[in-house]
């Protein structure tokens, strides 16, 4: 039986250059939030440059457009990290640092274990959600799917145990 990992991408347009004082709180928290993910038992991989994060990886002609990508063991692990750790405190302040998105700004999808997603694939998944809404090929926590393509009841994620981080 083949095993799978959950890929995630989130994209955003920062309100100023990354070295602007308006983004200093965001930048100051990157290392700690990334380290929190790195220590998580459900964490597999994340996109990063030599800086240790992905804010300096330019994926479009717009230097204010940044991406974050990672792989997780399963849906529950990622959900716990995003919504039940200190990551939530940073996420709650995102409107200070990022413009309000015009469309989809994140996507989740399943990959065979051992594969690493490309930024291009992630951006295609975000565009797919914009065009079709959630499908087994690209979805969000609002309408998740399991690796077999079956819808997952969101209430099952809400019952995810508290983290031990």
Beta strands, then each sheet from edge to edge (+ up, - down):
strand 1: 4-13
strand 2: 43-46
strand 3: 65-72
strand 4: 106-112
sheet 1: 2+ 3- 1+ 4-
end
